[in-house]
Amino acid sequence: MSLLIIRLLVFVVLFWAGLRLYRMYRQWKLGQEHSEHGEPTERKAQNMVRCAYCDLHLPEDDAIRHEALTFCCNEHQQHFLEEGPRK
Ligand SMILES: [Zn+2]
């Protein structure tokens, strides 16, 4: 009788350990897939450009483009076009 209980306990423990390992493996795999997909967008967001008027560095997405030049705001684009680079 006691042998049967021990066998049952061993079976339950092995099943529980296997389930935990399977879950850990799945989470690890999900994390790997996420980091692979996440990297290119992060790199793109970190692309910095310089304002031609005040030398401020800002993300490319936030910058105002004028031909080959980039500006931090409309005001600085106007100043640059009217007066040239700030001295
Ligand atoms: Zn500026």
PDB file of the backbone (N, CA, C, O) and the ligand in Angstrom, with CONECT records:
HET     ZN  A 101       1
ATOM      1  N   MET A   1       0.834  -1.217   0.000  1.00  0.00           N
ATOM      2  CA  MET A   1       0.000   0.000   0.000  1.00  0.00           C
ATOM      3  C   MET A   1       0.863   1.259   0.000  1.00  0.00           C
ATOM      4  O   MET A   1       0.644   2.174  -0.794  1.00  0.00           O
ATOM      5  N   SER A   2       1.861   1.294   0.915  1.00  0.00           N
ATOM      6  CA  SER A   2       2.702   2.488   0.999  1.00  0.00           C
ATOM      7  C   SER A   2       3.549   2.640  -0.272  1.00  0.00           C
ATOM      8  O   SER A   2       3.846   3.758  -0.692  1.00  0.00           O
ATOM      9  N   LEU A   3       3.933   1.523  -0.874  1.00  0.00           N
ATOM     10  CA  LEU A   3       4.715   1.563  -2.117  1.00  0.00           C
ATOM     11  C   LEU A   3       3.918   2.234  -3.236  1.00  0.00           C
ATOM     12  O   LEU A   3       4.459   2.984  -4.049  1.00  0.00           O
ATOM     13  N   LEU A   4       2.636   1.944  -3.251  1.00  0.00           N
ATOM     14  CA  LEU A   4       1.755   2.535  -4.267  1.00  0.00           C
ATOM     15  C   LEU A   4       1.669   4.055  -4.095  1.00  0.00           C
ATOM     16  O   LEU A   4       1.677   4.804  -5.073  1.00  0.00           O
ATOM     17  N   ILE A   5       1.587   4.495  -2.838  1.00  0.00           N
ATOM     18  CA  ILE A   5       1.526   5.946  -2.552  1.00  0.00           C
ATOM     19  C   ILE A   5       2.830   6.624  -2.981  1.00  0.00           C
ATOM     20  O   ILE A   5       2.812   7.707  -3.567  1.00  0.00           O
ATOM     21  N   ILE A   6       3.981   5.964  -2.676  1.00  0.00           N
ATOM     22  CA  ILE A   6       5.287   6.532  -3.055  1.00  0.00           C
ATOM     23  C   ILE A   6       5.386   6.635  -4.580  1.00  0.00           C
ATOM     24  O   ILE A   6       5.850   7.645  -5.109  1.00  0.00           O
ATOM     25  N   ARG A   7       4.949   5.589  -5.280  1.00  0.00           N
ATOM     26  CA  ARG A   7       4.985   5.612  -6.746  1.00  0.00           C
ATOM     27  C   ARG A   7       4.117   6.749  -7.289  1.00  0.00           C
ATOM     28  O   ARG A   7       4.500   7.460  -8.218  1.00  0.00           O
ATOM     29  N   LEU A   8       2.942   6.899  -6.683  1.00  0.00           N
ATOM     30  CA  LEU A   8       2.023   7.961  -7.099  1.00  0.00           C
ATOM     31  C   LEU A   8       2.649   9.336  -6.872  1.00  0.00           C
ATOM     32  O   LEU A   8       2.546  10.225  -7.718  1.00  0.00           O
ATOM     33  N   LEU A   9       3.307   9.497  -5.706  1.00  0.00           N
ATOM     34  CA  LEU A   9       3.972  10.773  -5.376  1.00  0.00           C
ATOM     35  C   LEU A   9       5.089  11.071  -6.377  1.00  0.00           C
ATOM     36  O   LEU A   9       5.217  12.194  -6.865  1.00  0.00           O
ATOM     37  N   VAL A  10       5.895  10.048  -6.676  1.00  0.00           N
ATOM     38  CA  VAL A  10       6.998  10.226  -7.630  1.00  0.00           C
ATOM     39  C   VAL A  10       6.444  10.641  -8.990  1.00  0.00           C
ATOM     40  O   VAL A  10       6.984  11.529  -9.650  1.00  0.00           O
ATOM     41  N   PHE A  11       5.364   9.988  -9.395  1.00  0.00           N
ATOM     42  CA  PHE A  11       4.741  10.297 -10.673  1.00  0.00           C
ATOM     43  C   PHE A  11       4.252  11.752 -10.706  1.00  0.00           C
ATOM     44  O   PHE A  11       4.454  12.472 -11.683  1.00  0.00           O
ATOM     45  N   VAL A  12       3.599  12.161  -9.599  1.00  0.00           N
ATOM     46  CA  VAL A  12       3.064  13.536  -9.522  1.00  0.00           C
ATOM     47  C   VAL A  12       4.201  14.553  -9.577  1.00  0.00           C
ATOM     48  O   VAL A  12       4.107  15.559 -10.281  1.00  0.00           O
ATOM     49  N   VAL A  13       5.280  14.287  -8.829  1.00  0.00           N
ATOM     50  CA  VAL A  13       6.421  15.214  -8.792  1.00  0.00           C
ATOM     51  C   VAL A  13       7.062  15.313 -10.172  1.00  0.00           C
ATOM     52  O   VAL A  13       7.388  16.406 -10.634  1.00  0.00           O
ATOM     53  N   LEU A  14       7.241  14.163 -10.828  1.00  0.00           N
ATOM     54  CA  LEU A  14       7.850  14.159 -12.166  1.00  0.00           C
ATOM     55  C   LEU A  14       6.970  14.922 -13.160  1.00  0.00           C
ATOM     56  O   LEU A  14       7.474  15.683 -13.986  1.00  0.00           O
ATOM     57  N   PHE A  15       5.661  14.713 -13.074  1.00  0.00           N
ATOM     58  CA  PHE A  15       4.725  15.388 -13.964  1.00  0.00           C
ATOM     59  C   PHE A  15       4.782  16.902 -13.750  1.00  0.00           C
ATOM     60  O   PHE A  15       4.791  17.680 -14.703  1.00  0.00           O
ATOM     61  N   TRP A  16       4.822  17.307 -12.446  1.00  0.00           N
ATOM     62  CA  TRP A  16       4.860  18.728 -12.096  1.00  0.00           C
ATOM     63  C   TRP A  16       6.164  19.372 -12.585  1.00  0.00           C
ATOM     64  O   TRP A  16       6.160  20.485 -13.113  1.00  0.00           O
ATOM     65  N   ALA A  17       7.280  18.650 -12.400  1.00  0.00           N
ATOM     66  CA  ALA A  17       8.584  19.173 -12.830  1.00  0.00           C
ATOM     67  C   ALA A  17       8.621  19.311 -14.356  1.00  0.00           C
ATOM     68  O   ALA A  17       9.142  20.291 -14.889  1.00  0.00           O
ATOM     69  N   GLY A  18       8.069  18.333 -15.035  1.00  0.00           N
ATOM     70  CA  GLY A  18       8.034  18.374 -16.495  1.00  0.00           C
ATOM     71  C   GLY A  18       7.210  19.541 -17.004  1.00  0.00           C
ATOM     72  O   GLY A  18       7.589  20.212 -17.964  1.00  0.00           O
ATOM     73  N   LEU A  19       6.089  19.775 -16.359  1.00  0.00           N
ATOM     74  CA  LEU A  19       5.208  20.882 -16.741  1.00  0.00           C
ATOM     75  C   LEU A  19       5.907  22.222 -16.540  1.00  0.00           C
ATOM     76  O   LEU A  19       5.798  23.127 -17.367  1.00  0.00           O
ATOM     77  N   ARG A  20       6.634  22.332 -15.414  1.00  0.00           N
ATOM     78  CA  ARG A  20       7.365  23.573 -15.124  1.00  0.00           C
ATOM     79  C   ARG A  20       8.462  23.815 -16.154  1.00  0.00           C
ATOM     80  O   ARG A  20       8.643  24.934 -16.633  1.00  0.00           O
ATOM     81  N   LEU A  21       9.189  22.754 -16.488  1.00  0.00           N
ATOM     82  CA  LEU A  21      10.259  22.875 -17.487  1.00  0.00           C
ATOM     83  C   LEU A  21       9.688  23.295 -18.842  1.00  0.00           C
ATOM     84  O   LEU A  21      10.260  24.127 -19.546  1.00  0.00           O
ATOM     85  N   TYR A  22       8.543  22.695 -19.187  1.00  0.00           N
ATOM     86  CA  TYR A  22       7.901  23.010 -20.466  1.00  0.00           C
ATOM     87  C   TYR A  22       7.479  24.481 -20.513  1.00  0.00           C
ATOM     88  O   TYR A  22       7.649  25.160 -21.525  1.00  0.00           O
ATOM     89  N   ARG A  23       6.921  24.957 -19.383  1.00  0.00           N
ATOM     90  CA  ARG A  23       6.508  26.370 -19.315  1.00  0.00           C
ATOM     91  C   ARG A  23       7.705  27.306 -19.397  1.00  0.00           C
ATOM     92  O   ARG A  23       7.649  28.332 -20.076  1.00  0.00           O
ATOM     93  N   MET A  24       8.803  26.952 -18.699  1.00  0.00           N
ATOM     94  CA  MET A  24      10.021  27.771 -18.729  1.00  0.00           C
ATOM     95  C   MET A  24      10.579  27.842 -20.154  1.00  0.00           C
ATOM     96  O   MET A  24      11.011  28.895 -20.623  1.00  0.00           O
ATOM     97  N   TYR A  25      10.556  26.676 -20.831  1.00  0.00           N
ATOM     98  CA  TYR A  25      11.064  26.621 -22.201  1.00  0.00           C
ATOM     99  C   TYR A  25      10.222  27.509 -23.119  1.00  0.00           C
ATOM    100  O   TYR A  25      10.748  28.226 -23.971  1.00  0.00           O
ATOM    101  N   ARG A  26       8.890  27.443 -22.922  1.00  0.00           N
ATOM    102  CA  ARG A  26       8.001  28.247 -23.769  1.00  0.00           C
ATOM    103  C   ARG A  26       8.215  29.741 -23.546  1.00  0.00           C
ATOM    104  O   ARG A  26       8.239  30.521 -24.498  1.00  0.00           O
ATOM    105  N   GLN A  27       8.371  30.137 -22.273  1.00  0.00           N
ATOM    106  CA  GLN A  27       8.603  31.554 -21.955  1.00  0.00           C
ATOM    107  C   GLN A  27       9.931  32.031 -22.534  1.00  0.00           C
ATOM    108  O   GLN A  27      10.042  33.141 -23.056  1.00  0.00           O
ATOM    109  N   TRP A  28      10.947  31.152 -22.425  1.00  0.00           N
ATOM    110  CA  TRP A  28      12.269  31.488 -22.955  1.00  0.00           C
ATOM    111  C   TRP A  28      12.198  31.691 -24.477  1.00  0.00           C
ATOM    112  O   TRP A  28      12.793  32.615 -25.031  1.00  0.00           O
ATOM    113  N   LYS A  29      11.440  30.784 -25.132  1.00  0.00           N
ATOM    114  CA  LYS A  29      11.309  30.862 -26.587  1.00  0.00           C
ATOM    115  C   LYS A  29      10.538  32.122 -26.996  1.00  0.00           C
ATOM    116  O   LYS A  29      10.908  32.792 -27.960  1.00  0.00           O
ATOM    117  N   LEU A  30       9.479  32.439 -26.270  1.00  0.00           N
ATOM    118  CA  LEU A  30       8.688  33.644 -26.535  1.00  0.00           C
ATOM    119  C   LEU A  30       9.550  34.886 -26.378  1.00  0.00           C
ATOM    120  O   LEU A  30       9.480  35.812 -27.185  1.00  0.00           O
ATOM    121  N   GLY A  31      10.381  34.895 -25.308  1.00  0.00           N
ATOM    122  CA  GLY A  31      11.271  36.030 -25.065  1.00  0.00           C
ATOM    123  C   GLY A  31      12.271  36.206 -26.185  1.00  0.00           C
ATOM    124  O   GLY A  31      12.564  37.331 -26.590  1.00  0.00           O
ATOM    125  N   GLN A  32      12.804  35.088 -26.695  1.00  0.00           N
ATOM    126  CA  GLN A  32      13.762  35.155 -27.798  1.00  0.00           C
ATOM    127  C   GLN A  32      13.116  35.740 -29.051  1.00  0.00           C
ATOM    128  O   GLN A  32      13.703  36.582 -29.731  1.00  0.00           O
ATOM    129  N   GLU A  33      11.886  35.277 -29.347  1.00  0.00           N
ATOM    130  CA  GLU A  33      11.182  35.779 -30.531  1.00  0.00           C
ATOM    131  C   GLU A  33      10.912  37.277 -30.399  1.00  0.00           C
ATOM    132  O   GLU A  33      11.037  38.031 -31.364  1.00  0.00           O
ATOM    133  N   HIS A  34      10.537  37.698 -29.175  1.00  0.00           N
ATOM    134  CA  HIS A  34      10.232  39.115 -28.945  1.00  0.00           C
ATOM    135  C   HIS A  34      11.461  39.980 -29.157  1.00  0.00           C
ATOM    136  O   HIS A  34      11.378  41.034 -29.788  1.00  0.00           O
ATOM    137  N   SER A  35      12.609  39.540 -28.632  1.00  0.00           N
ATOM    138  CA  SER A  35      13.817  40.350 -28.756  1.00  0.00           C
ATOM    139  C   SER A  35      14.259  40.424 -30.218  1.00  0.00           C
ATOM    140  O   SER A  35      14.780  41.449 -30.658  1.00  0.00           O
ATOM    141  N   GLU A  36      14.054  39.346 -30.966  1.00  0.00           N
ATOM    142  CA  GLU A  36      14.417  39.363 -32.383  1.00  0.00           C
ATOM    143  C   GLU A  36      13.566  40.361 -33.167  1.00  0.00           C
ATOM    144  O   GLU A  36      14.064  41.085 -34.030  1.00  0.00           O
ATOM    145  N   HIS A  37      12.253  40.383 -32.843  1.00  0.00           N
ATOM    146  CA  HIS A  37      11.350  41.283 -33.563  1.00  0.00           C
ATOM    147  C   HIS A  37      11.491  42.721 -33.077  1.00  0.00           C
ATOM    148  O   HIS A  37      11.266  43.662 -33.838  1.00  0.00           O
ATOM    149  N   GLY A  38      11.866  42.893 -31.799  1.00  0.00           N
ATOM    150  CA  GLY A  38      11.907  44.232 -31.206  1.00  0.00           C
ATOM    151  C   GLY A  38      13.118  45.041 -31.610  1.00  0.00           C
ATOM    152  O   GLY A  38      13.054  46.270 -31.629  1.00  0.00           O
ATOM    153  N   GLU A  39      14.213  44.392 -31.932  1.00  0.00           N
ATOM    154  CA  GLU A  39      15.460  45.117 -32.153  1.00  0.00           C
ATOM    155  C   GLU A  39      15.428  46.118 -33.312  1.00  0.00           C
ATOM    156  O   GLU A  39      15.847  47.259 -33.116  1.00  0.00           O
ATOM    157  N   PRO A  40      14.957  45.756 -34.503  1.00  0.00           N
ATOM    158  CA  PRO A  40      15.024  46.709 -35.621  1.00  0.00           C
ATOM    159  C   PRO A  40      14.261  48.005 -35.355  1.00  0.00           C
ATOM    160  O   PRO A  40      14.736  49.079 -35.726  1.00  0.00           O
ATOM    161  N   THR A  41      13.087  47.930 -34.719  1.00  0.00           N
ATOM    162  CA  THR A  41      12.305  49.136 -34.445  1.00  0.00           C
ATOM    163  C   THR A  41      13.023  50.009 -33.418  1.00  0.00           C
ATOM    164  O   THR A  41      12.990  51.236 -33.515  1.00  0.00           O
ATOM    165  N   GLU A  42      13.679  49.375 -32.425  1.00  0.00           N
ATOM    166  CA  GLU A  42      14.417  50.141 -31.419  1.00  0.00           C
ATOM    167  C   GLU A  42      15.578  50.888 -32.069  1.00  0.00           C
ATOM    168  O   GLU A  42      15.834  52.051 -31.759  1.00  0.00           O
ATOM    169  N   ARG A  43      16.271  50.211 -32.965  1.00  0.00           N
ATOM    170  CA  ARG A  43      17.405  50.830 -33.643  1.00  0.00           C
ATOM    171  C   ARG A  43      16.935  52.026 -34.478  1.00  0.00           C
ATOM    172  O   ARG A  43      17.605  53.058 -34.530  1.00  0.00           O
ATOM    173  N   LYS A  44      15.774  51.876 -35.131  1.00  0.00           N
ATOM    174  CA  LYS A  44      15.240  52.937 -35.975  1.00  0.00           C
ATOM    175  C   LYS A  44      14.868  54.163 -35.136  1.00  0.00           C
ATOM    176  O   LYS A  44      15.078  55.300 -35.558  1.00  0.00           O
ATOM    177  N   ALA A  45      14.312  53.920 -33.942  1.00  0.00           N
ATOM    178  CA  ALA A  45      13.886  55.008 -33.067  1.00  0.00           C
ATOM    179  C   ALA A  45      15.073  55.793 -32.526  1.00  0.00           C
ATOM    180  O   ALA A  45      14.941  56.971 -32.196  1.00  0.00           O
ATOM    181  N   GLN A  46      16.242  55.139 -32.433  1.00  0.00           N
ATOM    182  CA  GLN A  46      17.417  55.794 -31.867  1.00  0.00           C
ATOM    183  C   GLN A  46      18.203  56.589 -32.898  1.00  0.00           C
ATOM    184  O   GLN A  46      19.245  57.159 -32.578  1.00  0.00           O
ATOM    185  N   ASN A  47      17.714  56.633 -34.130  1.00  0.00           N
ATOM    186  CA  ASN A  47      18.419  57.357 -35.182  1.00  0.00           C
ATOM    187  C   ASN A  47      18.285  58.862 -34.928  1.00  0.00           C
ATOM    188  O   ASN A  47      17.203  59.429 -35.075  1.00  0.00           O
ATOM    189  N   MET A  48      19.399  59.502 -34.545  1.00  0.00           N
ATOM    190  CA  MET A  48      19.360  60.913 -34.157  1.00  0.00           C
ATOM    191  C   MET A  48      19.871  61.804 -35.287  1.00  0.00           C
ATOM    192  O   MET A  48      20.776  61.432 -36.034  1.00  0.00           O
ATOM    193  N   VAL A  49      19.262  63.005 -35.396  1.00  0.00           N
ATOM    194  CA  VAL A  49      19.726  64.005 -36.360  1.00  0.00           C
ATOM    195  C   VAL A  49      19.995  65.306 -35.613  1.00  0.00           C
ATOM    196  O   VAL A  49      19.580  65.461 -34.464  1.00  0.00           O
ATOM    197  N   ARG A  50      20.684  66.237 -36.258  1.00  0.00           N
ATOM    198  CA  ARG A  50      21.086  67.479 -35.615  1.00  0.00           C
ATOM    199  C   ARG A  50      20.336  68.658 -36.236  1.00  0.00           C
ATOM    200  O   ARG A  50      20.187  68.738 -37.455  1.00  0.00           O
ATOM    201  N   CYS A  51      19.874  69.557 -35.395  1.00  0.00           N
ATOM    202  CA  CYS A  51      19.258  70.789 -35.880  1.00  0.00           C
ATOM    203  C   CYS A  51      20.356  71.672 -36.476  1.00  0.00           C
ATOM    204  O   CYS A  51      21.353  71.943 -35.807  1.00  0.00           O
ATOM    205  N   ALA A  52      20.187  72.129 -37.738  1.00  0.00           N
ATOM    206  CA  ALA A  52      21.220  72.913 -38.423  1.00  0.00           C
ATOM    207  C   ALA A  52      21.375  74.293 -37.784  1.00  0.00           C
ATOM    208  O   ALA A  52      22.388  74.959 -37.997  1.00  0.00           O
ATOM    209  N   TYR A  53      20.393  74.727 -37.012  1.00  0.00           N
ATOM    210  CA  TYR A  53      20.441  76.076 -36.431  1.00  0.00           C
ATOM    211  C   TYR A  53      21.016  76.080 -35.016  1.00  0.00           C
ATOM    212  O   TYR A  53      21.922  76.862 -34.727  1.00  0.00           O
ATOM    213  N   CYS A  54      20.509  75.226 -34.132  1.00  0.00           N
ATOM    214  CA  CYS A  54      20.939  75.286 -32.726  1.00  0.00           C
ATOM    215  C   CYS A  54      21.747  74.060 -32.292  1.00  0.00           C
ATOM    216  O   CYS A  54      22.076  73.939 -31.112  1.00  0.00           O
ATOM    217  N   ASP A  55      22.076  73.142 -33.219  1.00  0.00           N
ATOM    218  CA  ASP A  55      22.890  71.950 -32.936  1.00  0.00           C
ATOM    219  C   ASP A  55      22.236  70.966 -31.955  1.00  0.00           C
ATOM    220  O   ASP A  55      22.905  70.084 -31.417  1.00  0.00           O
ATOM    221  N   LEU A  56      20.961  71.117 -31.733  1.00  0.00           N
ATOM    222  CA  LEU A  56      20.252  70.191 -30.848  1.00  0.00           C
ATOM    223  C   LEU A  56      20.092  68.846 -31.547  1.00  0.00           C
ATOM    224  O   LEU A  56      19.732  68.780 -32.722  1.00  0.00           O
ATOM    225  N   HIS A  57      20.370  67.757 -30.794  1.00  0.00           N
ATOM    226  CA  HIS A  57      20.164  66.412 -31.330  1.00  0.00           C
ATOM    227  C   HIS A  57      18.773  65.924 -30.958  1.00  0.00           C
ATOM    228  O   HIS A  57      18.352  66.032 -29.806  1.00  0.00           O
ATOM    229  N   LEU A  58      18.065  65.388 -31.941  1.00  0.00           N
ATOM    230  CA  LEU A  58      16.704  64.908 -31.690  1.00  0.00           C
ATOM    231  C   LEU A  58      16.411  63.697 -32.575  1.00  0.00           C
ATOM    232  O   LEU A  58      17.068  63.514 -33.600  1.00  0.00           O
ATOM    233  N   PRO A  59      15.440  62.873 -32.197  1.00  0.00           N
ATOM    234  CA  PRO A  59      15.102  61.708 -33.023  1.00  0.00           C
ATOM    235  C   PRO A  59      14.652  62.129 -34.416  1.00  0.00           C
ATOM    236  O   PRO A  59      13.969  63.138 -34.591  1.00  0.00           O
ATOM    237  N   GLU A  60      15.051  61.334 -35.398  1.00  0.00           N
ATOM    238  CA  GLU A  60      14.753  61.647 -36.799  1.00  0.00           C
ATOM    239  C   GLU A  60      13.252  61.865 -37.032  1.00  0.00           C
ATOM    240  O   GLU A  60      12.854  62.711 -37.832  1.00  0.00           O
ATOM    241  N   ASP A  61      12.425  61.084 -36.315  1.00  0.00           N
ATOM    242  CA  ASP A  61      10.968  61.165 -36.496  1.00  0.00           C
ATOM    243  C   ASP A  61      10.408  62.523 -36.057  1.00  0.00           C
ATOM    244  O   ASP A  61       9.389  62.971 -36.582  1.00  0.00           O
ATOM    245  N   ASP A  62      11.081  63.184 -35.086  1.00  0.00           N
ATOM    246  CA  ASP A  62      10.588  64.460 -34.560  1.00  0.00           C
ATOM    247  C   ASP A  62      11.145  65.653 -35.326  1.00  0.00           C
ATOM    248  O   ASP A  62      10.675  66.776 -35.140  1.00  0.00           O
ATOM    249  N   ALA A  63      12.129  65.431 -36.176  1.00  0.00           N
ATOM    250  CA  ALA A  63      12.813  66.530 -36.851  1.00  0.00           C
ATOM    251  C   ALA A  63      12.004  67.042 -38.043  1.00  0.00           C
ATOM    252  O   ALA A  63      11.195  66.323 -38.629  1.00  0.00           O
ATOM    253  N   ILE A  64      12.253  68.313 -38.380  1.00  0.00           N
ATOM    254  CA  ILE A  64      11.633  68.928 -39.559  1.00  0.00           C
ATOM    255  C   ILE A  64      12.680  68.943 -40.661  1.00  0.00           C
ATOM    256  O   ILE A  64      13.787  69.445 -40.470  1.00  0.00           O
ATOM    257  N   ARG A  65      12.326  68.394 -41.810  1.00  0.00           N
ATOM    258  CA  ARG A  65      13.292  68.254 -42.898  1.00  0.00           C
ATOM    259  C   ARG A  65      13.124  69.389 -43.912  1.00  0.00           C
ATOM    260  O   ARG A  65      12.014  69.796 -44.255  1.00  0.00           O
ATOM    261  N   HIS A  66      14.299  69.887 -44.381  1.00  0.00           N
ATOM    262  CA  HIS A  66      14.287  70.874 -45.446  1.00  0.00           C
ATOM    263  C   HIS A  66      15.451  70.543 -46.352  1.00  0.00           C
ATOM    264  O   HIS A  66      16.600  70.825 -46.014  1.00  0.00           O
ATOM    265  N   GLU A  67      15.170  69.948 -47.500  1.00  0.00           N
ATOM    266  CA  GLU A  67      16.193  69.432 -48.410  1.00  0.00           C
ATOM    267  C   GLU A  67      17.139  68.510 -47.633  1.00  0.00           C
ATOM    268  O   GLU A  67      16.680  67.510 -47.081  1.00  0.00           O
ATOM    269  N   ALA A  68      18.437  68.809 -47.570  1.00  0.00           N
ATOM    270  CA  ALA A  68      19.373  67.922 -46.857  1.00  0.00           C
ATOM    271  C   ALA A  68      19.499  68.290 -45.380  1.00  0.00           C
ATOM    272  O   ALA A  68      20.186  67.600 -44.626  1.00  0.00           O
ATOM    273  N   LEU A  69      18.839  69.375 -44.962  1.00  0.00           N
ATOM    274  CA  LEU A  69      18.975  69.867 -43.595  1.00  0.00           C
ATOM    275  C   LEU A  69      17.847  69.361 -42.695  1.00  0.00           C
ATOM    276  O   LEU A  69      16.763  69.010 -43.160  1.00  0.00           O
ATOM    277  N   THR A  70      18.136  69.336 -41.394  1.00  0.00           N
ATOM    278  CA  THR A  70      17.105  68.974 -40.413  1.00  0.00           C
ATOM    279  C   THR A  70      17.051  70.046 -39.330  1.00  0.00           C
ATOM    280  O   THR A  70      18.069  70.646 -38.985  1.00  0.00           O
ATOM    281  N   PHE A  71      15.864  70.278 -38.804  1.00  0.00           N
ATOM    282  CA  PHE A  71      15.652  71.306 -37.784  1.00  0.00           C
ATOM    283  C   PHE A  71      14.817  70.742 -36.649  1.00  0.00           C
ATOM    284  O   PHE A  71      14.049  69.800 -36.844  1.00  0.00           O
ATOM    285  N   CYS A  72      14.968  71.327 -35.446  1.00  0.00           N
ATOM    286  CA  CYS A  72      14.236  70.845 -34.280  1.00  0.00           C
ATOM    287  C   CYS A  72      12.815  71.401 -34.263  1.00  0.00           C
ATOM    288  O   CYS A  72      11.920  70.788 -33.683  1.00  0.00           O
ATOM    289  N   CYS A  73      12.595  72.576 -34.904  1.00  0.00           N
ATOM    290  CA  CYS A  73      11.255  73.168 -34.923  1.00  0.00           C
ATOM    291  C   CYS A  73      11.117  74.090 -36.136  1.00  0.00           C
ATOM    292  O   CYS A  73      12.111  74.422 -36.783  1.00  0.00           O
ATOM    293  N   ASN A  74       9.912  74.494 -36.436  1.00  0.00           N
ATOM    294  CA  ASN A  74       9.645  75.374 -37.584  1.00  0.00           C
ATOM    295  C   ASN A  74      10.351  76.725 -37.437  1.00  0.00           C
ATOM    296  O   ASN A  74      10.836  77.310 -38.405  1.00  0.00           O
ATOM    297  N   GLU A  75      10.389  77.196 -36.180  1.00  0.00           N
ATOM    298  CA  GLU A  75      11.012  78.486 -35.887  1.00  0.00           C
ATOM    299  C   GLU A  75      12.475  78.505 -36.326  1.00  0.00           C
ATOM    300  O   GLU A  75      12.929  79.459 -36.958  1.00  0.00           O
ATOM    301  N   HIS A  76      13.215  77.435 -35.985  1.00  0.00           N
ATOM    302  CA  HIS A  76      14.636  77.371 -36.318  1.00  0.00           C
ATOM    303  C   HIS A  76      14.843  77.201 -37.816  1.00  0.00           C
ATOM    304  O   HIS A  76      15.842  77.668 -38.364  1.00  0.00           O
ATOM    305  N   GLN A  77      13.904  76.534 -38.478  1.00  0.00           N
ATOM    306  CA  GLN A  77      13.990  76.416 -39.936  1.00  0.00           C
ATOM    307  C   GLN A  77      13.872  77.803 -40.550  1.00  0.00           C
ATOM    308  O   GLN A  77      14.640  78.147 -41.448  1.00  0.00           O
ATOM    309  N   GLN A  78      12.910  78.614 -40.074  1.00  0.00           N
ATOM    310  CA  GLN A  78      12.704  79.986 -40.552  1.00  0.00           C
ATOM    311  C   GLN A  78      13.950  80.825 -40.309  1.00  0.00           C
ATOM    312  O   GLN A  78      14.423  81.511 -41.215  1.00  0.00           O
ATOM    313  N   HIS A  79      14.494  80.774 -39.073  1.00  0.00           N
ATOM    314  CA  HIS A  79      15.687  81.557 -38.721  1.00  0.00           C
ATOM    315  C   HIS A  79      16.851  81.191 -39.631  1.00  0.00           C
ATOM    316  O   HIS A  79      17.560  82.063 -40.135  1.00  0.00           O
ATOM    317  N   PHE A  80      17.038  79.879 -39.837  1.00  0.00           N
ATOM    318  CA  PHE A  80      18.166  79.417 -40.648  1.00  0.00           C
ATOM    319  C   PHE A  80      18.041  79.910 -42.081  1.00  0.00           C
ATOM    320  O   PHE A  80      19.026  80.341 -42.680  1.00  0.00           O
ATOM    321  N   LEU A  81      16.827  79.849 -42.636  1.00  0.00           N
ATOM    322  CA  LEU A  81      16.625  80.252 -44.027  1.00  0.00           C
ATOM    323  C   LEU A  81      16.752  81.758 -44.188  1.00  0.00           C
ATOM    324  O   LEU A  81      17.154  82.230 -45.252  1.00  0.00           O
ATOM    325  N   GLU A  82      16.418  82.516 -43.159  1.00  0.00           N
ATOM    326  CA  GLU A  82      16.482  83.978 -43.236  1.00  0.00           C
ATOM    327  C   GLU A  82      17.871  84.503 -42.902  1.00  0.00           C
ATOM    328  O   GLU A  82      18.363  85.419 -43.561  1.00  0.00           O
ATOM    329  N   GLU A  83      18.525  83.915 -41.856  1.00  0.00           N
ATOM    330  CA  GLU A  83      19.783  84.482 -41.343  1.00  0.00           C
ATOM    331  C   GLU A  83      20.987  83.570 -41.537  1.00  0.00           C
ATOM    332  O   GLU A  83      22.123  84.013 -41.364  1.00  0.00           O
ATOM    333  N   GLY A  84      20.766  82.308 -41.892  1.00  0.00           N
ATOM    334  CA  GLY A  84      21.867  81.363 -41.974  1.00  0.00           C
ATOM    335  C   GLY A  84      22.158  80.751 -40.609  1.00  0.00           C
ATOM    336  O   GLY A  84      21.423  81.002 -39.654  1.00  0.00           O
ATOM    337  N   PRO A  85      23.219  79.950 -40.503  1.00  0.00           N
ATOM    338  CA  PRO A  85      23.531  79.279 -39.230  1.00  0.00           C
ATOM    339  C   PRO A  85      23.823  80.278 -38.114  1.00  0.00           C
ATOM    340  O   PRO A  85      24.406  81.334 -38.357  1.00  0.00           O
ATOM    341  N   ARG A  86      23.413  79.938 -36.883  1.00  0.00           N
ATOM    342  CA  ARG A  86      23.644  80.813 -35.738  1.00  0.00           C
ATOM    343  C   ARG A  86      25.130  80.859 -35.400  1.00  0.00           C
ATOM    344  O   ARG A  86      25.804  79.830 -35.406  1.00  0.00           O
ATOM    345  N   LYS A  87      25.649  82.082 -35.098  1.00  0.00           N
ATOM    346  CA  LYS A  87      27.076  82.237 -34.788  1.00  0.00           C
ATOM    347  C   LYS A  87      27.317  82.278 -33.288  1.00  0.00           C
ATOM    348  O   LYS A  87      28.461  82.404 -32.850  1.00  0.00           O
TER     349      LYS A  87
HETATM  350 ZN    ZN A 101      16.958  74.084 -33.290  1.00  0.00          ZN2+
END
